Amino acid sequence: MAGIMLAEAGNAIVYRSVPWAHTIVSLKTQSFPKGAVPSHLTGYLFKPGGVPATCARETSEMSGAARVRAMNSCVSKSLKRGK
C-alpha cells in the first residue's frame, strides 16, 4: 500500500471507494493531469467497434458493481485473446 507524503497532503484527493473495497473512502494524489490518457491505457479507450464498446453492448442489461465486474472480465478476456 502506498502512502502520501505530508508535503503532498494539500494535493490529496478523498473520494468514496468502490462498493467492493474494504474501506469506505480512498485517499490518493493525482496520477496524471485531468483529461490526459497515459500511453499504457490507450488500448482501453472507447472507440467505435473497439473491445470496450463491444463489452459495453454485451453487459448493457446489467448495472452497478455487477456490470463493472462483467466489463472488466470481458475486456481482460478479449485483450488476452488478441495477443
N, C-alpha and C positions, 0 to 999 in steps of 0.2 A: 504494500500500500504506500502510495506517495504522500508526502506531506507538503504543506505550503509554508514557505519561509515567512517569518514575521514581517520582513521588509515588504513582502508582496501581499500582506493581509488586506490592504486597501483596494487591491485589484481582484480580490476573491469574489467568486460567484456562488451564491447559495440558491439551490433550487430543489424542488420536490423530486424525490427519487422515483424511478420506475416501479410499478406495482410489485415486481418480483425481487426487488432489492431487500437486503437485510436491514437497512436503515431508512428512516423517514425522510431525511434530507441528505443532499450531497453537497460537498464543498470542493470547488476547483478553481483554477485560473484559466484564462482564455488561452486555448491552444493555438488558434490561427485567427487572423483578422476576420471580422464579420464579413460574410459573403465569399470568402476565399475557399477554394476547394483544394485540399492537399493532393499532390500528384498520386499518392498511393490509393486515393479514394475515387479517382475519376471513373473507374470501371463500374462504380455503383450509382452513377448519376442516372436519373430517369430520362431516357431518350426513347423516341417512338420505336417500338419493336425491340427494345433492349431487354435484358434479363429482368431488371426491377419492374418494368412496365408489364411484362408477361406475368410475373409473380403477383403483381397487384391485381391483375384480372382474375387470376386463379384463386385469390383469397378474398375477393370482393364481398362474399357472403358473410365473412367473419368480421368481428370488431374487437376493439380493445387489445389487451395483452395477448389474447389468443391469436389475433391477426399478426401482431408484431412477431411472435414466435414462429408462426407459419411462414411469414415473409422471410425472416432470417434463414429458416431451414431451406426454403425454396431457392433463394439467391445462392446460398452456400452450395447446395447440390448442383445447381445449374452451372455455376462458375467452375466447380471441380471437374464436371464433365467436359467443359470447354477446353481444358488444359491438355 
